[in-house]
Amino acid sequence: MSADILLDGALSWREVGAVAEDGATLGLTAAAVARIGAARELVQSIVEKDMRAYGVNTGVGALCDVIVAPAKQRQLSRNIVMSHAVGVGAALETAAVRAIIAAAINNFAHGYSGVRVEVVERLATLLERGCVPEVPELGSVGYLTHMAHIAAVLIGTGAARVDGERRSGAEALAAIGLMPLELEAKEGLSQVNGTPCATGLAALALTRIERLLDWADLIAAMSFENLGGQLASFDGAALALRASRSLAQVGQRLRGYLAGIAIVEASAGRHTQDPLSLRAIPQVHGAVREEFAHAELALDAELASVTDNPVVTGTVQAPRALSEAHAVGASLGLRSDALSIAMAELAAMSERRIDRLVNPLVSNLPPFLAADSGAGSGFMIAQYTAAALAADNRRWAAPASLDGGVTSALQEDHLVHATSAARKLLEVSRNAQTILAIELLAAAQAYDLAPAAGARAPATDAAYRKVRERIAPYRDDHLLAEDIVSACELLHGAPPVAP
């Protein structure tokens, strides 16, 4: 199979993002195939020697001390998939499912899980041929349910989409030329174990947030121009007094976007100081970038780690199955929680700038950016939408890592909720994207309605023109929601100027 990315060591989070969003495919190097095969030999040796090993010849969870006879080990693997596929709610988007599958392949390729190479190659084939298992988004306290629904398709149950059509698992496999798999000893447990769901969802979130952070700086510069901000707020020497490389980076970017431009120069000295939603852009955006960098490190470390339980090691003559807690993604959960808070703050600041753009008491612009104030409401209610999403983000940003809980008859008596943390990071980033899209539309409208328009900066002018290529000035003549959707789509791509 020809693949866009060959997996040898560990994937980076950007590679998982490329599989998720760009449709990249995964293949295994000879070294990865050898590692997977060697681990499978260890499992076979454990079975032959009748050594007790969790999930190989025992039950799972609180049933870990119940011995399963060799004749029932295939049944155990199948039953684990069937009983663990208990997700509820709406199906995850295609990109999220692809990200989870990529992270699972990455975990198996470390060579400590003991699944057959055939199982890993089947997962890669799902990616290559566009078969997307139907994975409900809710029901995981850490892992298990998401991967169980993916595994269900591999064994011919569950449901999947092929070419946009929903089919049963068996029908979906047939459509891409595959037969259902019969899982061997340990393969059922390995299919649902580890942190691929949290890792995949977090990688998808970071892929989207990285683009949003660049757009956020540019959009903020557009609002800064329209609201007559004081460029002295971004003075390099003053910003250097706070020891933050990210703050300095954002400040330098803003100065580059705005220096020597008529609109900004005309407002110099007009105020003693700007409101914080303008003045503190480097401080807030810089802090968010620092949290993003921390999340990057945690996510790449997770991808470089073995997160199965048990892991198989040793030799064929003396195999070992070590039961540990590597499937507990505490670090990733904590970092996802922290980045959710950071993105919620960035979006909340954006909403405050939207409010200033539409408020004639502070904007020096037509009320609510309406083309015909009174007969038209302009962006009045779009700001309500932004306020509602910012409020939703405050609720989403509550840390999942502290939720706790007890499952499996006290066997699993501490839960870190890494998957929930990653899932809500996606929700917060989605809301942030919509809020920034509304600010982008409002800033573009403000340029059109400015009473004494001056020359825009080249960077902000490029952003303005990018908007106007696909979205006309708003005149209360169509649903403003349509423009918001178009602006959100615009933010899926890179900004029109290099950061």
C-alpha positions in Angstrom: 0.0 0.0 0.0 1.4 3.4 -1.0 1.0 5.9 1.9 1.6 9.6 2.4 3.2 9.0 5.9 5.3 6.0 6.7 5.2 5.2 10.4 8.5 4.1 11.8 9.0 5.6 15.3 6.1 7.8 16.6 3.8 10.1 14.7 3.9 13.8 15.6 0.6 15.6 16.4 0.9 17.4 13.1 1.0 14.1 11.2 -2.1 12.9 13.0 -3.7 16.2 12.1 -2.7 15.7 8.4 -4.4 12.3 8.5 -7.5 13.8 10.1 -8.0 17.0 8.1 -6.0 16.5 4.9 -6.8 12.9 4.1 -3.2 11.7 4.4 -2.8 7.9 4.6 -0.5 5.9 6.9 1.8 3.0 6.1 4.2 0.9 8.2 7.9 0.6 7.7 9.6 -2.8 7.8 10.9 -1.9 11.3 7.4 -1.1 12.5 6.0 -4.4 11.0 8.8 -6.3 12.7 8.0 -4.7 16.1 4.3 -5.5 15.9 5.1 -9.1 14.8 7.5 -9.7 17.6 5.0 -8.5 20.2 2.4 -10.9 18.7 4.8 -13.8 19.2 5.0 -12.8 22.8 1.3 -13.0 23.2 1.2 -16.4 21.5 3.9 -17.6 23.9 1.9 -16.4 26.9 -1.1 -18.3 25.6 0.9 -21.5 25.0 2.6 -21.3 28.4 -0.8 -20.7 30.0 0.6 -17.7 31.9 -1.9 -15.4 33.6 -2.1 -12.2 31.7 -4.8 -9.5 32.0 -7.2 -9.5 29.1 -5.4 -12.4 27.4 -6.7 -15.2 29.5 -8.6 -13.2 32.2 -11.6 -11.1 32.3 -11.2 -7.3 32.3 -11.9 -4.6 34.8 -13.2 -6.0 38.1 -13.2 -9.4 36.4 -9.4 -9.4 36.1 -9.1 -12.5 38.4 -11.5 -14.6 36.4 -9.6 -17.1 34.3 -10.7 -17.6 30.7 -10.0 -21.0 29.1 -8.0 -21.1 25.9 -11.1 -22.2 24.0 -12.9 -19.0 24.9 -10.1 -16.4 24.3 -11.3 -15.5 20.8 -14.8 -15.1 22.3 -13.4 -12.9 25.0 -11.8 -10.6 22.4 -15.1 -10.4 20.5 -17.2 -9.9 23.6 -14.9 -7.1 24.8 -15.6 -5.2 21.6 -19.4 -5.9 21.7 -19.8 -4.9 25.3 -17.5 -1.9 25.2 -19.2 -0.3 22.2 -21.7 1.7 24.3 -21.2 5.2 23.0 -24.2 7.4 22.7 -25.1 10.7 21.1 -24.2 12.2 17.7 -21.5 10.6 15.6 -18.1 12.2 15.7 -17.1 14.1 12.5 -15.0 12.2 9.9 -11.8 14.1 10.8 -12.1 13.1 14.5 -12.6 9.4 13.7 -9.6 9.5 11.3 -7.5 11.1 14.0 -8.4 8.4 16.5 -7.5 5.6 14.0 -4.2 7.3 13.3 -3.4 7.5 17.0 -4.3 3.8 17.4 -2.1 2.7 14.6 0.7 4.8 16.2 0.2 3.0 19.5 0.3 -0.5 18.1 3.4 0.3 16.0 5.5 0.8 19.2 5.4 -3.0 19.4 4.2 -3.6 22.9 0.5 -4.4 22.3 0.6 -7.9 20.8 -2.0 -7.5 18.0 -1.3 -9.1 14.6 0.1 -7.0 11.8 -3.1 -7.7 9.9 -5.2 -5.8 12.5 -3.0 -2.7 12.2 -3.0 -2.9 8.4 -6.8 -3.1 8.4 -7.0 0.1 10.3 -4.7 1.7 7.8 -6.9 0.5 5.0 -9.9 2.2 6.5 -8.0 5.5 6.2 -6.8 4.8 2.7 -10.2 3.8 1.3 -12.3 6.4 3.1 -14.3 4.0 5.3 -15.3 6.0 8.4 -16.7 4.0 11.4 -19.7 5.6 13.1 -18.4 6.5 16.5 -20.8 8.2 19.0 -19.2 11.1 20.7 -20.3 10.5 24.3 -19.8 7.7 26.9 -16.1 7.6 27.5 -14.6 8.3 30.9 -11.1 7.9 29.5 -10.9 5.5 26.6 -12.7 2.2 25.6 -16.0 3.3 23.9 -14.6 5.2 20.9 -12.2 2.6 19.8 -14.7 -0.2 20.5 -17.0 1.3 17.8 -14.1 1.4 15.4 -13.1 -2.2 16.2 -16.8 -3.2 15.7 -16.5 -2.3 12.1 -13.3 -4.4 11.7 -15.2 -7.5 12.9 -18.2 -6.8 10.6 -20.6 -5.2 13.1 -21.5 -1.6 13.9 -21.9 0.9 11.1 -19.6 3.0 8.9 -19.8 5.5 6.1 -18.3 4.8 2.7 -18.6 7.5 0.0 -21.0 9.3 2.2 -23.4 6.3 2.5 -24.2 4.7 5.9 -23.7 1.0 5.8 -23.5 -1.9 8.3 -20.0 -2.8 9.3 -20.0 -5.9 7.1 -21.3 -4.0 4.1 -18.8 -1.2 4.6 -15.9 -3.7 4.7 -17.2 -5.4 1.5 -17.4 -2.1 -0.2 -13.7 -1.6 0.3 -12.8 -5.2 -0.5 -12.3 -6.6 3.0 -13.7 -9.4 5.0 -14.6 -9.2 8.8 -11.7 -10.1 11.1 -11.8 -12.7 13.8 -9.9 -11.3 16.7 -7.4 -13.5 18.5 -6.3 -13.5 22.2 -5.7 -10.0 23.6 -6.7 -8.2 20.4 -10.1 -7.3 21.7 -8.6 -5.6 24.7 -5.9 -3.9 22.7 -8.5 -2.6 20.3 -10.3 -0.6 23.0 -7.3 0.2 25.3 -4.8 3.1 25.4 -5.3 6.7 24.8 -5.9 7.0 21.0 -9.3 8.6 21.4 -7.9 11.4 23.6 -4.7 11.7 21.6 -6.5 11.8 18.3 -9.1 14.4 19.4 -6.4 16.6 20.9 -4.3 16.4 17.8 -7.3 17.5 15.7 -7.9 20.4 18.1 -4.3 21.6 18.0 -4.3 21.4 14.2 -7.3 23.8 14.1 -6.1 26.0 17.0 -2.7 26.6 15.4 -4.4 28.3 12.4 -6.8 30.2 14.7 -4.0 31.7 16.7 -2.5 33.3 13.6 -5.9 34.5 12.4 -6.6 35.9 15.9 -3.6 38.2 15.8 -4.6 39.5 12.4 -8.3 40.0 13.2 -7.4 41.8 16.4 -5.2 44.1 14.4 -8.2 44.9 12.1 -10.3 45.8 15.1 -7.5 47.8 16.6 -7.3 49.9 13.5 -11.0 50.5 13.3 -11.2 51.4 17.0 -8.3 53.9 16.9 -6.0 52.0 19.1 -2.7 53.5 20.4 0.2 51.7 18.8 2.3 52.7 21.8 0.6 49.9 23.7 2.7 47.5 21.6 6.1 49.3 22.1 8.8 46.7 21.9 10.9 48.1 24.8 7.8 48.2 27.1 6.7 44.7 26.2 10.2 43.4 26.8 9.8 44.2 30.5 7.6 41.2 30.8 9.6 38.0 30.4 7.6 36.2 27.8 8.8 35.1 24.3 5.3 34.6 23.1 4.2 38.0 24.3 7.1 39.5 22.4 6.2 37.5 19.3 2.6 38.7 19.3 3.7 42.3 20.0 6.2 42.2 17.1 3.6 40.8 14.8 1.1 43.5 15.7 3.7 46.2 15.2 4.5 44.8 11.8 0.8 44.6 10.8 0.1 48.2 11.9 3.2 50.4 11.8 3.3 53.6 9.6 -0.4 53.4 8.6 -2.6 56.4 8.3 -5.5 55.0 10.3 -3.4 54.2 13.3 -1.2 57.4 13.1 -4.4 59.5 13.0 -5.5 58.2 16.4 -2.1 58.6 18.1 -2.5 60.6 21.3 -6.3 60.5 21.2 -6.5 58.5 24.4 -4.3 58.1 27.4 -4.7 54.4 27.2 -6.9 51.9 25.3 -9.4 49.4 26.9 -7.8 46.1 27.8 -9.5 44.2 24.9 -7.1 46.3 22.7 -4.2 47.1 24.9 -3.7 43.6 26.3 -3.7 41.7 23.0 0.0 40.7 23.3 -0.4 39.7 26.9 -3.5 37.5 26.3 -2.6 36.1 22.9 0.9 35.5 24.1 -0.3 33.5 27.1 -2.5 31.4 24.9 0.4 30.6 22.7 2.4 29.5 25.7 -0.4 27.1 26.7 -0.5 25.8 23.2 3.3 25.1 23.3 2.8 23.1 26.6 0.0 21.1 24.9 2.2 20.4 21.9 4.9 18.9 24.2 2.4 16.8 26.1 0.7 15.5 22.9 3.9 14.5 21.2 5.0 12.8 24.4 1.8 10.9 24.4 2.3 9.8 20.8 5.8 8.7 21.7 4.5 6.6 24.6 3.1 3.1 24.9 -0.4 3.4 26.3 -1.7 -0.2 26.2 -2.5 -2.3 29.2 -1.0 -4.8 29.6 2.2 -4.3 27.6 4.1 -7.4 26.5 7.8 -7.6 26.9 10.6 -10.1 27.4 11.4 -13.0 25.0 9.4 -15.8 23.5 11.1 -18.1 26.0 10.3 -15.8 28.9 7.4 -13.5 28.0 6.0 -11.0 30.4 2.7 -9.2 30.4 2.9 -6.1 32.6 -0.3 -4.6 33.9 0.2 -0.9 34.5 -1.7 2.3 34.1 -0.2 3.8 30.9 -3.7 4.1 29.4 -4.4 6.9 32.0 -3.6 10.0 30.0 -3.4 12.4 33.0 -0.9 14.8 31.4 -2.8 15.1 28.2 -6.0 15.7 30.1 -4.5 18.4 32.2 -3.0 20.1 29.2 -6.2 19.9 27.2 -8.0 21.5 30.1 -5.5 24.3 30.4 -5.6 25.0 26.7 -9.4 25.0 26.8 -9.3 27.8 29.4 -6.8 29.7 27.3 -8.8 29.5 24.1 -12.0 30.5 26.1 -10.2 33.6 27.3 -8.9 34.5 23.8 -12.5 34.1 22.4 -13.9 36.2 25.3 -11.5 39.0 24.5 -12.6 38.8 20.8 -16.2 39.1 21.9 -15.4 42.3 23.8 -13.8 43.8 20.7 -17.0 42.9 18.7 -19.0 44.7 21.3 -16.9 47.8 21.0 -17.1 47.7 17.2 -21.0 47.7 17.3 -21.4 50.2 20.2 -21.6 53.8 18.8 -20.7 55.2 22.3 -17.1 54.0 21.9 -16.6 53.1 18.2 -17.2 56.4 16.3 -18.9 54.2 13.8 -22.6 53.9 12.7 -24.7 52.1 15.4 -24.3 48.3 15.2 -22.4 48.7 11.9 -25.8 48.8 10.2 -25.8 50.2 6.6 -29.2 51.9 7.4 -29.4 52.3 11.2 -32.9 52.1 12.5 -34.4 50.2 9.6 -31.4 47.9 9.8 -30.0 46.1 12.9 -26.7 45.3 11.3 -24.4 43.3 13.6 -26.5 44.0 16.8 -27.6 40.4 17.3 -24.4 38.8 15.9 -22.7 40.3 19.0 -25.4 38.4 21.0 -24.3 35.2 19.3 -20.7 35.9 20.2 -21.7 36.6 23.8 -23.6 33.3 24.0 -20.7 31.3 22.6 -18.3 33.0 25.0 -20.6 32.0 27.8 -20.8 28.4 26.5 -17.0 28.4 26.5 -16.8 29.4 30.1 -18.9 26.3 30.9 -16.9 24.1 28.6 -13.6 25.3 30.1 -14.4 23.8 33.5 -11.7 21.2 34.0 -12.7 17.7 33.1 -9.6 16.3 35.0 -11.3 17.1 38.3 -14.5 15.2 37.6 -13.3 12.0 39.2 -15.8 9.0 39.4 -15.6 5.3 40.2 -16.2 2.5 37.7 -15.9 -1.3 37.4 -16.8 -2.2 41.0 -14.0 -0.1 42.6 -11.3 -1.6 40.3 -11.1 1.7 38.4 -11.6 4.1 41.3 -9.8 7.2 39.9 -10.6 8.7 36.5 -8.8 11.5 34.7 -11.2 12.0 31.8 -8.6 12.8 29.2 -10.9 12.0 26.3 -13.6 14.4 27.7 -10.9 17.1 28.1 -9.8 16.7 24.5 -13.4 16.6 23.3 -14.3 19.8 25.0 -11.1 21.4 23.7 -12.5 20.8 20.3 -15.8 22.4 21.3 -14.1 25.5 22.8 -12.0 25.9 19.7 -15.1 25.6 17.5 -16.8 28.3 19.4 -13.7 30.4 19.3 -13.5 30.1 15.6 -17.1 31.3 15.2 -16.5 34.3 17.5 -13.4 35.3 15.6 -15.3 34.9 12.4 -17.9 37.3 13.7 -15.2 39.8 14.7 -13.6 39.4 11.2 -17.0 40.3 9.6 -17.6 43.2 11.9 -14.1 44.6 11.3 -14.5 44.4 7.5 -17.9 46.1 7.8 -16.3 48.8 10.0 -13.8 49.6 7.3 -16.7 50.0 4.8 -18.6 52.3 7.1 -15.8 54.4 8.6 -16.7 58.1 8.4 -13.1 59.1 7.5 -11.4 56.1 6.0 -7.6 56.2 5.9 -5.2 53.8 4.4 -5.4 50.3 5.9 -2.2 48.5 6.7 -1.1 46.0 3.9 -1.7 43.0 6.2 -5.2 44.1 7.4 -6.1 45.2 3.9 -5.2 41.7 2.6 -7.5 40.2 5.2 -10.3 42.7 4.3 -9.9 41.8 0.6 -10.0 38.1 1.5 -13.3 38.6 3.2 -14.8 40.7 0.4 -13.8 38.2 -2.2 -16.5 35.9 -0.9 -18.7 38.0 1.4 -20.3 41.3 0.5 -20.9 44.2 3.0 -24.0 43.4 5.1 -27.1 45.4 4.4 -29.7 43.4 6.3 -30.7 41.9 2.9 -30.0 38.3 3.7 -29.5 36.0 6.7 -26.4 37.2 8.5 -25.9 33.6 9.7 -24.9 32.7 6.1 -22.0 35.2 6.3 -20.9 33.8 9.6 -20.7 30.3 8.1 -18.7 31.6 5.1 -16.3 33.5 7.5 -15.8 30.3 9.6 -14.9 28.4 6.4 -12.4 31.2 5.6 -10.7 30.6 9.0 -10.2 26.9 8.1 -7.4 28.0 5.8 -4.2 30.0 6.4 -4.4 33.8 6.9 -3.7 35.8 3.7 -0.4 37.1 5.2 2.5 35.2 6.7 2.6 35.5 10.5 
